[in-house]
Amino acid sequence: MKLYYSSGACSFAIHAVLNECGADFTTQKIDTMGGEQKQPEFLKINSRGQIPVLVDGDKTLREGAAIMIYLTEKFNSPLL
């Protein structure tokens, strides 16, 4: 799994859930002040150019709440 995050984009809660679930994941910081979320490379991942984004294999999740629900269900976690 890979979490695309940015400061001030409600990414910390997802990062915490990933850690609590014991997930194997990497992170990629997106510089929103520099406009990195508007670059073609990122727009291929999320055409809305919004953060956070979680990529898990062929699944791409783009909303913080949906990501947390997905993770707690995937890892059968009582966190939610």
C-alpha positions, 0 to 999 in steps of 0.5 A, spaced: 500 500 500 502 507 498 499 513 502 499 519 498 499 525 504 500 532 505 500 536 511 493 539 513 490 534 508 487 530 514 492 524 512 495 523 519 488 519 521 489 514 516 497 514 517 495 512 524 490 507 522 495 504 517 500 503 523 495 500 528 493 495 523 500 493 522 499 494 515 505 494 510 505 501 507 509 506 504 508 514 504 509 519 499 509 526 501 505 531 496 507 538 496 501 542 495 504 549 496 508 547 490 502 545 486 505 537 486 497 535 486 496 538 479 502 535 476 500 530 471 503 524 474 499 525 480 493 527 476 493 520 474 492 517 481 487 522 483 484 526 477 481 531 482 488 532 485 486 531 492 490 528 498 489 523 501 490 518 497 491 510 498 493 505 493 492 498 495 494 494 489 489 495 483 484 499 488 485 507 489 481 510 494 480 518 495 476 520 501 479 520 508 473 517 511 472 511 505 480 510 506 479 509 514 473 504 513 476 500 508 482 499 512 478 497 518 474 492 514 481 489 511 484 488 517 478 486 521 480 492 526 475 495 531 478 502 531 472 505 527 
